[in-house]
Amino acid sequence: MKNRWSFVVPVFFLLAAMLLFRFVLFIGYVPTESMEPALPSGFKIMGETFYLQR
């Protein structure tokens, strides 16, 4: 039984992380200097994809 859990737990966390990044979070970068001085060019950002629908 312990061998099974040593396999199931990492797979569960991997699937949870994949779903989180697929449906909730996104990782992007700033390709140009259009956002300077707030965000330098090449800066990596992480955001969320939640929005309110009225």
Secondary structure, DSSP 4 states (H G I P E B T S, - for coil): -HHHHHHHHHHHHHHHHHHHHHHTEEEEE--SGGGTTTS-TT-EEEEE------
